[in-house]
Amino acid sequence: MLFLPPLKAEILFQIAGFPITNAMVNSILATVLLAIFAFFLNKGVKKYYPKGKAPKGVLNFFEAILEFLLGYIDGVTKDRKKSLKFLPIVGGLFLFILISNWMGLLPGTGSIGFWHGEELVPLLRPANTDLNMTLSMAVFAVILSHVFGVFTIGFFKYANKFIKLGDLYHAVASLNPMKMMVAFIEFFVGLIEIFSEGAKMVSLSLRLFGNIFAGEVLLTVIGSLISGYGAFFIPLPFMALELIVGVVQATVFSMLTLVYLTIATTPVTDHAETHHVEAAEDQTPTV
């Protein structure tokens, strides 16, 4: 029989009235695996680096990955300090999404569970096939970019990116029709930017959810239409494709988060600063 996964994650049990879904179980397992990995990696770092020894084996492999990630992030931020600040966030999202996606391909995921009437409720479901999970990560990424922006360039300068009252005031005070027209246009564009922040959350969450959920449905359909030994071998190319999709989607989500963080922490020159620069240039003696 063909049991396509429903859009909503299934509830397994409740703890003090809080529902625990099968997608949440997958995300908890992914978090535990990351924590165990981080523990042993930190133990290895303390073993080699304080003694001035070169890392060996797996530690050397992950050091190469870290250098690659920092170089890739540097290409976006153009600043090593920013790269080091953003690496835990971007790298953490990338690893969590990647492991969650790949865990969805393990045998038993989506197929081992208990029957609720005529419906099979699996014990494990890929975490990113739950829209609540992808939406929460998208909200986290966008809100955190605003927090970094406020602390980096200041509250009022950052707010002026969206509500450009300061630029509008200086343009009106200058009595320059062209500057006033540009300031009014930028003011309404800033209001549109506020709505675009909500669009970022929607696009981030739906893109990841849609691709991973579609892959889960595809594997379910392929596995249900084939019987015999072919049921073990024919889905393998599709599973290999899903491995690639898992990497691509983790990369897209984390890199877009990096772009949002970089843009938010980049100061924008307002009309007042431009006026001071022009005034200083006018006062500079010519040779």
Backbone as CSV, one residue per row, in Angstrom:
resi,resn,N_x,N_y,N_z,CA_x,CA_y,CA_z,C_x,C_y,C_z
1,MET,0.839,-1.195,0.000,0.000,0.000,0.000,0.873,1.245,0.000
2,LEU,0.337,2.310,-0.569,1.073,3.555,-0.688,0.645,4.508,0.422
3,PHE,1.597,4.862,1.323,1.312,5.785,2.411,2.191,7.014,2.240
4,LEU,1.649,8.025,1.572,2.400,9.253,1.386,2.467,10.021,2.699
5,PRO,3.611,10.639,2.994,3.722,11.402,4.247,2.816,12.622,4.216
6,PRO,2.077,12.884,5.288,1.219,14.078,5.323,2.054,15.343,5.480
7,LEU,1.451,16.472,5.128,2.165,17.745,5.259,2.504,18.051,6.717
8,LYS,1.595,17.699,7.612,1.793,17.988,9.029,2.511,16.827,9.696
9,ALA,3.533,17.154,10.511,4.235,16.113,11.251,3.292,15.456,12.252
10,GLU,3.413,14.143,12.406,2.521,13.388,13.279,2.980,13.485,14.731
11,ILE,2.029,13.607,15.649,2.321,13.679,17.079,2.479,12.259,17.629
12,LEU,3.596,12.000,18.291,3.852,10.686,18.885,3.329,10.604,20.320
13,PHE,3.640,11.620,21.124,3.176,11.667,22.512,3.280,13.106,22.993
14,GLN,2.881,13.351,24.209,2.905,14.689,24.789,3.618,14.659,26.134
15,ILE,4.325,15.748,26.422,4.989,15.934,27.708,4.430,17.202,28.336
16,ALA,3.656,17.046,29.384,3.009,18.173,30.073,2.186,19.010,29.093
17,GLY,1.502,18.323,28.188,0.670,19.016,27.217,1.410,19.511,25.994
18,PHE,2.757,19.348,25.972,3.555,19.798,24.817,3.707,18.639,23.842
19,PRO,3.235,18.779,22.611,3.283,17.662,21.655,4.697,17.409,21.140
20,ILE,5.073,16.149,21.083,6.354,15.727,20.518,6.061,14.993,19.210
21,THR,6.526,15.556,18.104,6.276,14.968,16.788,7.460,14.116,16.351
22,ASN,7.215,13.292,15.329,8.294,12.454,14.805,9.384,13.283,14.136
23,ALA,9.049,14.439,13.554,10.067,15.324,12.995,10.920,15.934,14.104
24,MET,10.305,16.205,15.261,11.048,16.747,16.391,12.038,15.721,16.936
25,VAL,11.651,14.452,16.919,12.560,13.388,17.356,13.790,13.359,16.465
26,ASN,13.590,13.496,15.151,14.703,13.526,14.209,15.626,14.705,14.501
27,SER,15.057,15.887,14.758,15.878,17.064,15.032,16.643,16.924,16.342
28,ILE,16.028,16.280,17.347,16.719,16.053,18.620,17.894,15.107,18.432
29,LEU,17.695,14.049,17.644,18.781,13.117,17.369,19.926,13.800,16.615
30,ALA,19.588,14.663,15.661,20.616,15.396,14.926,21.398,16.318,15.856
31,THR,20.699,16.969,16.791,21.363,17.846,17.748,22.283,17.058,18.671
32,VAL,21.841,15.886,19.106,22.670,15.041,19.976,23.925,14.591,19.231
33,LEU,23.772,14.197,17.969,24.937,13.790,17.187,25.930,14.930,17.029
34,LEU,25.435,16.144,16.786,26.317,17.309,16.682,27.024,17.580,18.001
35,ALA,26.312,17.420,19.112,26.910,17.659,20.424,28.018,16.642,20.712
36,ILE,27.776,15.372,20.388,28.800,14.345,20.594,30.013,14.606,19.708
37,PHE,29.754,14.967,18.464,30.837,15.285,17.542,31.655,16.473,18.050
38,ALA,30.980,17.517,18.529,31.680,18.702,19.031,32.512,18.371,20.269
39,PHE,31.995,17.472,21.099,32.724,17.082,22.318,34.056,16.428,21.967
40,PHE,34.031,15.445,21.075,35.266,14.747,20.717,36.193,15.636,19.893
41,LEU,35.622,16.521,19.084,36.451,17.437,18.315,37.173,18.413,19.244
42,ASN,36.458,18.928,20.232,37.073,19.822,21.207,38.151,19.109,22.016
43,LYS,37.908,17.835,22.326,38.890,17.039,23.052,40.158,16.867,22.212
44,GLY,39.986,16.651,20.924,41.142,16.513,20.045,41.917,17.804,19.896
45,VAL,41.197,18.931,19.845,41.859,20.235,19.739,42.717,20.503,20.967
46,LYS,42.180,20.204,22.146,42.943,20.421,23.380,44.153,19.496,23.468
47,LYS,44.112,18.375,22.764,45.209,17.425,22.808,46.394,17.901,21.981
48,TYR,46.137,18.510,20.829,47.216,18.843,19.905,47.672,20.296,19.995
49,TYR,46.746,21.244,19.994,47.117,22.644,19.819,47.902,23.232,20.997
50,PRO,47.552,22.968,22.270,48.360,23.538,23.361,49.809,23.068,23.352
51,LYS,50.057,21.893,22.787,51.417,21.357,22.746,52.152,21.748,21.463
52,GLY,51.476,22.512,20.603,52.100,22.946,19.367,52.248,21.851,18.331
53,LYS,51.475,20.775,18.484,51.540,19.667,17.536,50.568,19.896,16.380
54,ALA,50.952,19.377,15.229,50.061,19.446,14.073,48.931,18.437,14.240
55,PRO,47.704,18.804,13.884,46.584,17.856,14.017,46.755,16.677,13.072
56,LYS,46.195,15.548,13.486,46.305,14.327,12.694,44.933,13.742,12.422
57,GLY,44.871,12.940,11.379,43.678,12.160,11.085,42.445,12.996,10.825
58,VAL,41.378,12.654,11.535,40.088,13.303,11.329,40.153,14.782,11.685
59,LEU,40.920,15.124,12.729,41.030,16.522,13.140,41.656,17.366,12.038
60,ASN,42.645,16.819,11.359,43.266,17.528,10.251,42.278,17.728,9.107
61,PHE,41.421,16.739,8.886,40.402,16.826,7.839,39.419,17.959,8.125
62,PHE,38.965,18.047,9.386,38.005,19.086,9.731,38.651,20.469,9.812
63,GLU,39.945,20.512,10.090,40.629,21.798,10.040,40.674,22.322,8.606
64,ALA,40.871,21.424,7.652,40.852,21.826,6.243,39.469,22.328,5.842
65,ILE,38.412,21.657,6.337,37.050,22.108,6.051,36.803,23.485,6.653
66,LEU,37.301,23.696,7.868,37.130,24.989,8.526,37.809,26.099,7.740
67,GLU,39.017,25.841,7.257,39.723,26.845,6.460,38.968,27.139,5.166
68,PHE,38.386,26.089,4.579,37.606,26.289,3.357,36.374,27.148,3.627
69,LEU,35.675,26.858,4.739,34.486,27.629,5.084,34.827,29.084,5.365
70,LEU,35.924,29.299,6.090,36.324,30.680,6.385,36.671,31.430,5.110
71,GLY,37.365,30.763,4.187,37.683,31.404,2.921,36.438,31.729,2.114
72,TYR,35.462,30.821,2.149,34.209,31.046,1.419,33.429,32.196,2.045
73,ILE,33.396,32.233,3.380,32.689,33.317,4.068,33.405,34.643,3.857
74,ASP,34.744,34.611,3.826,35.507,35.834,3.555,35.142,36.429,2.203
75,GLY,34.817,35.553,1.246,34.440,36.043,-0.077,33.154,36.851,-0.062
76,VAL,32.315,36.637,0.965,31.069,37.391,1.092,31.247,38.608,1.986
77,THR,31.880,38.413,3.144,32.008,39.501,4.119,33.153,40.459,3.794
78,LYS,34.207,39.967,3.130,35.426,40.745,2.864,36.089,41.221,4.149
79,ASP,35.851,40.506,5.235,36.364,40.898,6.547,36.507,39.640,7.397
80,ARG,37.757,39.308,7.802,37.984,38.094,8.581,37.325,38.166,9.959
81,LYS,37.272,39.368,10.569,36.622,39.491,11.867,35.132,39.149,11.778
82,LYS,34.486,39.639,10.738,33.079,39.301,10.538,32.921,37.808,10.259
83,SER,33.843,37.250,9.488,33.756,35.834,9.156,33.829,34.978,10.414
84,LEU,34.759,35.312,11.321,34.885,34.561,12.559,33.646,34.731,13.444
85,LYS,33.013,35.905,13.364,31.813,36.152,14.154,30.614,35.381,13.600
86,PHE,30.530,35.283,12.271,29.378,34.631,11.646,29.551,33.122,11.494
87,LEU,30.778,32.630,11.595,31.033,31.211,11.350,30.220,30.281,12.248
88,PRO,30.130,30.503,13.572,29.334,29.582,14.400,27.866,29.516,13.985
89,ILE,27.304,30.662,13.556,25.896,30.692,13.170,25.691,29.997,11.829
90,VAL,26.470,30.433,10.835,26.314,29.882,9.485,26.721,28.414,9.457
91,GLY,27.857,28.097,10.094,28.310,26.714,10.125,27.365,25.810,10.904
92,GLY,26.815,26.317,12.016,25.872,25.523,12.799,24.612,25.199,12.026
93,LEU,24.063,26.194,11.323,22.875,25.956,10.504,23.167,24.959,9.387
94,PHE,24.331,25.127,8.758,24.690,24.228,7.650,24.782,22.781,8.134
95,LEU,25.495,22.548,9.234,25.676,21.186,9.725,24.356,20.576,10.202
96,PHE,23.548,21.381,10.898,22.275,20.847,11.393,21.354,20.465,10.243
97,ILE,21.237,21.336,9.254,20.360,21.051,8.112,20.887,19.856,7.330
98,LEU,22.199,19.802,7.130,22.785,18.702,6.363,22.567,17.357,7.057
99,ILE,22.859,17.287,8.354,22.689,16.029,9.086,21.220,15.638,9.150
100,SER,20.334,16.616,9.351,18.899,16.316,9.388,18.418,15.757,8.054
101,ASN,18.905,16.351,6.962,18.506,15.867,5.643,19.014,14.450,5.389
102,TRP,20.260,14.197,5.726,20.833,12.876,5.474,20.251,11.812,6.393
103,MET,19.878,12.193,7.617,19.261,11.221,8.523,17.909,10.752,7.988
104,GLY,17.276,11.580,7.178,16.005,11.177,6.586,16.139,10.054,5.584
105,LEU,17.380,9.727,5.167,17.601,8.641,4.211,17.971,7.330,4.897
106,LEU,18.099,7.344,6.220,18.453,6.125,6.935,17.305,5.119,6.883
107,PRO,17.616,3.833,6.817,16.551,2.813,6.808,15.688,2.914,8.059
108,GLY,14.409,2.802,7.886,13.465,2.884,8.993,12.801,4.234,9.133
109,THR,13.434,5.286,8.593,12.834,6.611,8.652,11.617,6.671,7.735
110,GLY,10.477,6.918,8.316,9.241,6.990,7.546,8.566,5.654,7.321
111,SER,9.216,4.550,7.736,8.637,3.227,7.481,8.426,2.402,8.746
112,ILE,9.128,2.716,9.830,8.972,2.004,11.096,8.157,2.866,12.048
113,GLY,7.051,2.342,12.524,6.200,3.095,13.424,5.085,2.226,13.960
114,PHE,3.979,2.851,14.275,2.825,2.104,14.787,1.583,2.530,14.009
115,TRP,0.606,1.639,14.028,-0.616,1.889,13.265,-1.620,2.640,14.127
116,HIS,-2.158,3.706,13.520,-3.243,4.455,14.153,-4.453,4.321,13.240
117,GLY,-5.276,3.309,13.532,-6.358,3.001,12.604,-5.779,2.374,11.356
118,GLU,-6.041,2.968,10.200,-5.483,2.488,8.941,-4.294,3.319,8.490
119,GLU,-3.791,4.162,9.358,-2.684,5.052,9.007,-1.439,4.676,9.797
120,LEU,-0.300,4.597,9.093,0.982,4.320,9.723,1.595,5.626,10.216
121,VAL,1.890,5.690,11.497,2.542,6.863,12.090,4.001,6.505,12.333
122,PRO,4.933,6.980,11.495,6.343,6.616,11.651,6.960,7.275,12.885
123,LEU,7.919,6.574,13.468,8.604,7.111,14.641,9.599,8.204,14.264
124,LEU,10.132,8.134,13.056,11.110,9.117,12.588,10.625,9.731,11.286
125,ARG,10.819,11.025,11.166,10.467,11.764,9.959,11.522,12.840,9.781
126,PRO,12.021,13.064,8.546,13.035,14.098,8.341,12.604,15.440,8.942
127,ALA,13.490,16.047,9.724,13.126,17.250,10.479,12.665,18.379,9.571
128,ASN,13.288,18.497,8.398,12.975,19.624,7.519,11.763,19.380,6.634
129,THR,11.071,18.252,6.838,9.774,18.076,6.192,8.649,18.619,7.070
130,ASP,9.019,19.227,8.176,8.057,19.914,9.053,8.236,21.412,8.857
131,LEU,7.195,22.078,8.377,7.279,23.508,8.098,7.564,24.314,9.359
132,ASN,7.158,23.808,10.522,7.457,24.513,11.766,8.966,24.627,11.993
133,MET,9.693,23.568,11.662,11.143,23.574,11.843,11.822,24.562,10.903
134,THR,11.492,24.493,9.610,12.138,25.384,8.649,11.759,26.843,8.897
135,LEU,10.508,27.086,9.306,10.082,28.455,9.583,10.795,29.012,10.810
136,SER,10.979,28.183,11.836,11.667,28.653,13.037,13.118,29.007,12.727
137,MET,13.790,28.225,11.885,15.170,28.550,11.513,15.227,29.821,10.672
138,ALA,14.247,30.008,9.792,14.211,31.221,8.975,13.974,32.462,9.837
139,VAL,13.045,32.369,10.786,12.788,33.497,11.696,14.039,33.794,12.516
140,PHE,14.708,32.751,12.998,15.945,32.926,13.764,17.005,33.645,12.936
141,ALA,17.194,33.227,11.680,18.228,33.811,10.838,17.952,35.284,10.546
142,VAL,16.715,35.617,10.209,16.386,37.001,9.842,16.433,37.920,11.067
143,ILE,15.848,37.481,12.186,15.864,38.311,13.395,17.285,38.510,13.899
144,LEU,18.103,37.464,13.840,19.486,37.588,14.297,20.267,38.564,13.427
145,SER,19.966,38.621,12.143,20.641,39.589,11.280,20.316,41.017,11.706
146,HIS,19.070,41.262,12.126,18.701,42.596,12.604,19.388,42.917,13.931
147,VAL,19.507,41.914,14.796,20.190,42.134,16.081,21.648,42.503,15.845
148,PHE,22.320,41.784,14.954,23.704,42.098,14.633,23.812,43.484,14.008
149,GLY,22.854,43.829,13.147,22.884,45.139,12.511,22.752,46.272,13.510
150,VAL,21.855,46.129,14.489,21.658,47.162,15.509,22.909,47.332,16.350
151,PHE,23.526,46.230,16.780,24.708,46.313,17.636,25.952,46.738,16.869
152,THR,25.968,46.553,15.559,27.159,46.891,14.772,27.171,48.346,14.346
153,ILE,26.067,48.841,13.802,26.064,50.209,13.262,25.191,51.160,14.061
154,GLY,24.553,50.682,15.129,23.733,51.561,15.956,22.257,51.479,15.593
155,PHE,21.416,51.716,16.609,19.971,51.542,16.418,19.413,52.528,15.391
156,PHE,19.733,53.808,15.546,19.113,54.821,14.683,19.614,54.717,13.244
157,LYS,20.913,54.454,13.069,21.425,54.305,11.712,20.831,53.064,11.041
158,TYR,20.660,52.001,11.836,20.084,50.794,11.253,18.605,50.979,10.945
159,ALA,17.883,51.658,11.848,16.467,51.915,11.604,16.273,52.803,10.379
160,ASN,17.278,53.660,10.092,17.182,54.559,8.940,17.247,53.802,7.616
161,LYS,17.657,52.511,7.677,17.624,51.700,6.462,16.196,51.420,6.015
162,PHE,15.271,51.432,6.979,13.876,51.081,6.686,12.958,52.297,6.776
163,ILE,13.058,53.029,7.875,12.224,54.227,8.063,13.134,55.432,7.917
164,LYS,13.227,55.977,6.720,14.219,56.989,6.395,13.723,58.398,6.732
165,LEU,13.354,58.608,7.986,12.899,59.932,8.408,14.044,60.921,8.435
166,GLY,15.245,60.445,8.821,16.401,61.340,8.862,16.746,61.865,7.481
167,ASP,16.788,60.976,6.499,17.080,61.414,5.126,16.004,62.357,4.613
168,LEU,14.750,62.068,4.962,13.643,62.919,4.518,13.744,64.307,5.130
169,TYR,14.128,64.382,6.401,14.259,65.668,7.085,15.368,66.515,6.455
170,HIS,16.527,65.915,6.227,17.651,66.667,5.650,17.356,67.095,4.215
171,ALA,16.604,66.289,3.468,16.272,66.656,2.098,15.310,67.842,2.075
172,VAL,14.310,67.828,2.965,13.366,68.944,3.046,14.078,70.200,3.516
173,ALA,14.994,70.060,4.475,15.731,71.223,4.986,16.621,71.843,3.922
174,SER,17.082,71.050,2.970,17.948,71.587,1.912,17.182,72.369,0.857
175,LEU,15.828,72.192,0.813,14.959,72.875,-0.159,15.371,72.574,-1.607
176,ASN,16.043,71.455,-1.798,16.446,71.029,-3.131,15.382,70.081,-3.676
177,PRO,14.672,70.452,-4.746,13.571,69.609,-5.251,14.008,68.197,-5.614
178,MET,15.186,68.064,-6.226,15.660,66.753,-6.633,15.930,65.872,-5.414
179,LYS,16.600,66.434,-4.390,16.880,65.669,-3.177,15.589,65.306,-2.447
180,MET,14.612,66.217,-2.461,13.338,65.934,-1.808,12.600,64.795,-2.510
181,MET,12.628,64.795,-3.835,11.950,63.738,-4.584,12.616,62.385,-4.321
182,VAL,13.954,62.390,-4.344,14.686,61.150,-4.083,14.416,60.661,-2.667
183,ALA,14.373,61.581,-1.695,14.136,61.203,-0.303,12.745,60.609,-0.118
184,PHE,11.729,61.179,-0.775,10.372,60.631,-0.679,10.304,59.232,-1.299
185,ILE,10.989,59.036,-2.420,11.007,57.716,-3.056,11.697,56.704,-2.142
186,GLU,12.846,57.108,-1.580,13.572,56.204,-0.689,12.772,55.899,0.575
187,PHE,11.967,56.851,1.036,11.144,56.627,2.227,10.137,55.510,1.974
188,PHE,9.463,55.542,0.825,8.476,54.506,0.518,9.155,53.177,0.172
189,VAL,10.357,53.249,-0.440,11.109,52.017,-0.685,11.500,51.371,0.635
190,GLY,11.855,52.195,1.635,12.186,51.673,2.954,11.010,50.954,3.595
191,LEU,9.807,51.476,3.410,8.616,50.800,3.933,8.406,49.446,3.254
192,ILE,8.703,49.396,1.950,8.590,48.120,1.236,9.618,47.134,1.767
193,GLU,10.807,47.645,2.152,11.850,46.773,2.690,11.392,46.069,3.964
194,ILE,10.539,46.731,4.739,10.028,46.100,5.967,9.227,44.850,5.612
195,PHE,8.389,44.946,4.588,7.609,43.782,4.166,8.515,42.709,3.547
196,SER,9.616,43.142,2.929,10.522,42.160,2.325,11.209,41.296,3.377
197,GLU,11.342,41.828,4.605,11.934,41.015,5.668,11.033,39.821,5.989
198,GLY,9.739,40.044,5.974,8.819,38.925,6.151,8.882,37.953,4.983
199,ALA,9.088,38.498,3.773,9.203,37.631,2.598,10.446,36.755,2.677
200,LYS,11.522,37.274,3.300,12.726,36.465,3.480,12.424,35.215,4.306
201,MET,11.684,35.406,5.398,11.349,34.265,6.253,10.522,33.238,5.494
202,VAL,9.549,33.724,4.729,8.675,32.808,3.983,9.465,32.044,2.924
203,SER,10.312,32.757,2.164,11.050,32.111,1.080,12.073,31.118,1.620
204,LEU,12.779,31.482,2.703,13.754,30.570,3.289,13.097,29.275,3.763
205,SER,11.989,29.421,4.480,11.335,28.247,5.061,10.683,27.379,3.998
206,LEU,9.972,27.980,3.057,9.262,27.198,2.044,10.220,26.517,1.077
207,ARG,11.339,27.164,0.757,12.304,26.552,-0.168,12.862,25.262,0.429
208,LEU,13.313,25.339,1.668,13.888,24.150,2.308,12.823,23.080,2.526
209,PHE,11.681,23.482,3.046,10.604,22.520,3.293,10.145,21.850,2.007
210,GLY,9.928,22.632,0.956,9.410,22.089,-0.298,10.349,21.081,-0.931
211,ASN,11.639,21.373,-0.953,12.590,20.463,-1.591,12.755,19.165,-0.816
212,ILE,12.845,19.247,0.506,13.040,18.036,1.298,11.768,17.196,1.334
213,PHE,10.613,17.844,1.462,9.346,17.097,1.484,9.084,16.436,0.136
214,ALA,9.413,17.131,-0.945,9.220,16.548,-2.277,10.108,15.322,-2.466
215,GLY,11.329,15.382,-1.948,12.209,14.222,-2.038,11.679,13.046,-1.240
216,GLU,11.093,13.314,-0.075,10.507,12.252,0.735,9.338,11.597,0.006
217,VAL,8.503,12.402,-0.632,7.372,11.853,-1.389,7.866,11.030,-2.580
218,LEU,8.911,11.526,-3.261,9.457,10.811,-4.416,9.976,9.435,-4.017
219,LEU,10.740,9.366,-2.941,11.274,8.075,-2.497,10.160,7.131,-2.065
220,THR,9.116,7.676,-1.448,7.986,6.842,-1.033,7.268,6.250,-2.240
221,VAL,7.058,7.083,-3.258,6.371,6.612,-4.467,7.211,5.563,-5.183
222,ILE,8.516,5.827,-5.350,9.388,4.873,-6.045,9.431,3.546,-5.299
223,GLY,9.549,3.603,-3.958,9.608,2.375,-3.185,8.316,1.594,-3.194
224,SER,7.185,2.282,-3.381,5.890,1.606,-3.354,5.512,1.012,-4.696
225,LEU,6.057,1.532,-5.783,5.680,1.056,-7.115,6.499,-0.141,-7.562
226,ILE,7.588,-0.429,-6.854,8.490,-1.501,-7.289,8.486,-2.605,-6.241
227,SER,8.467,-3.824,-6.670,8.480,-4.964,-5.760,9.666,-5.869,-6.091
228,GLY,9.926,-6.821,-5.215,11.025,-7.756,-5.434,12.371,-7.120,-5.134
229,TYR,13.431,-7.686,-5.780,14.779,-7.168,-5.549,14.960,-5.757,-6.102
230,GLY,14.135,-5.419,-7.095,14.250,-4.074,-7.656,13.939,-2.981,-6.658
231,ALA,13.144,-3.318,-5.633,12.798,-2.334,-4.622,14.010,-1.902,-3.805
232,PHE,15.093,-2.719,-3.834,16.304,-2.378,-3.089,17.303,-1.592,-3.937
233,PHE,17.307,-1.821,-5.257,18.349,-1.256,-6.104,17.891,-0.041,-6.917
234,ILE,16.654,-0.068,-7.408,16.188,1.031,-8.260,16.117,2.367,-7.519
235,PRO,15.716,2.403,-6.227,15.695,3.706,-5.528,17.069,4.279,-5.224
236,LEU,18.159,3.479,-5.394,19.496,3.963,-5.017,19.916,5.234,-5.760
237,PRO,19.694,5.354,-7.089,20.058,6.618,-7.756,19.286,7.814,-7.209
238,PHE,18.040,7.596,-6.851,17.246,8.693,-6.293,17.735,9.070,-4.899
239,MET,18.194,8.085,-4.130,18.748,8.373,-2.816,20.061,9.131,-2.944
240,ALA,20.857,8.765,-3.962,22.093,9.512,-4.217,21.782,10.954,-4.590
241,LEU,20.719,11.127,-5.369,20.294,12.481,-5.731,19.860,13.261,-4.494
242,GLU,19.172,12.572,-3.569,18.742,13.236,-2.345,19.922,13.622,-1.462
243,LEU,21.013,12.863,-1.516,22.228,13.257,-0.792,22.750,14.590,-1.312
244,ILE,22.732,14.737,-2.643,23.186,15.995,-3.253,22.230,17.132,-2.916
245,VAL,20.927,16.839,-2.965,19.926,17.854,-2.632,20.101,18.316,-1.187
246,GLY,20.420,17.382,-0.286,20.634,17.744,1.103,21.780,18.719,1.265
247,VAL,22.872,18.503,0.528,24.023,19.416,0.586,23.652,20.766,-0.008
248,VAL,22.985,20.741,-1.164,22.626,21.988,-1.845,21.702,22.844,-0.978
249,GLN,20.681,22.226,-0.394,19.727,22.985,0.405,20.366,23.529,1.684
250,ALA,21.250,22.749,2.300,21.969,23.251,3.477,22.871,24.421,3.100
251,THR,23.507,24.330,1.937,24.385,25.409,1.479,23.592,26.668,1.162
252,VAL,22.468,26.515,0.464,21.647,27.673,0.091,21.129,28.385,1.338
253,PHE,20.594,27.630,2.292,20.036,28.241,3.503,21.121,28.976,4.292
254,SER,22.253,28.326,4.497,23.315,28.945,5.294,23.938,30.139,4.580
255,MET,24.105,30.051,3.257,24.709,31.167,2.531,23.767,32.375,2.471
256,LEU,22.479,32.142,2.323,21.536,33.253,2.367,21.533,33.908,3.743
257,THR,21.641,33.092,4.789,21.764,33.655,6.141,23.004,34.510,6.252
258,LEU,24.115,34.046,5.677,25.357,34.829,5.687,25.190,36.148,4.949
259,VAL,24.506,36.116,3.823,24.269,37.357,3.060,23.430,38.333,3.875
260,TYR,22.384,37.837,4.534,21.547,38.706,5.363,22.359,39.322,6.497
261,LEU,23.218,38.534,7.139,24.057,39.051,8.222,25.034,40.098,7.709
262,THR,25.615,39.847,6.545,26.588,40.781,5.986,25.940,42.100,5.599
263,ILE,24.796,42.033,4.945,24.093,43.251,4.535,23.642,44.052,5.754
264,ALA,23.156,43.361,6.768,22.652,44.046,7.962,23.754,44.766,8.715
265,THR,24.978,44.253,8.672,26.084,44.864,9.410,26.913,45.808,8.561
266,THR,26.455,46.094,7.345,27.155,47.037,6.472,26.473,48.396,6.579
267,PRO,27.193,49.422,7.060,26.559,50.745,7.215,26.227,51.367,5.868
268,VAL,25.141,52.130,5.857,24.694,52.839,4.664,24.868,54.331,4.882
269,THR,25.483,55.017,3.939,25.695,56.454,4.048,24.390,57.191,3.822
270,ASP,23.963,57.982,4.835,22.712,58.722,4.694,22.980,60.101,4.116
271,HIS,21.903,60.892,3.944,22.023,62.205,3.325,22.829,63.164,4.192
272,ALA,22.745,63.022,5.504,23.483,63.923,6.385,24.977,63.713,6.233
273,GLU,25.434,62.446,6.176,26.849,62.181,6.005,27.316,62.626,4.628
274,THR,26.467,62.420,3.618,26.815,62.876,2.275,26.966,64.383,2.233
275,HIS,26.091,65.121,2.970,26.159,66.574,3.008,27.472,67.038,3.644
276,HIS,27.887,66.360,4.729,29.141,66.734,5.388,30.337,66.461,4.480
277,VAL,30.297,65.372,3.740,31.394,65.047,2.830,31.488,66.081,1.722
278,GLU,30.314,66.469,1.157,30.313,67.463,0.097,30.807,68.811,0.610
279,ALA,30.404,69.167,1.833,30.863,70.426,2.408,32.369,70.417,2.625
280,ALA,32.903,69.281,3.074,34.350,69.186,3.289,35.104,69.275,1.975
281,GLU,34.537,68.679,0.905,35.184,68.760,-0.401,35.162,70.180,-0.936
282,ASP,34.070,70.926,-0.653,34.012,72.312,-1.109,35.050,73.197,-0.431
283,GLN,35.397,72.869,0.830,36.328,73.662,1.580,37.775,73.288,1.305
284,THR,37.985,72.167,0.568,39.348,71.745,0.267,39.941,72.663,-0.802
285,PRO,41.089,73.295,-0.517,41.686,74.217,-1.500,42.186,73.457,-2.718
286,THR,41.984,74.042,-3.874,42.468,73.443,-5.123,43.893,73.850,-5.355
287,VAL,44.631,72.980,-6.038,46.050,73.235,-6.321,46.205,73.586,-7.803
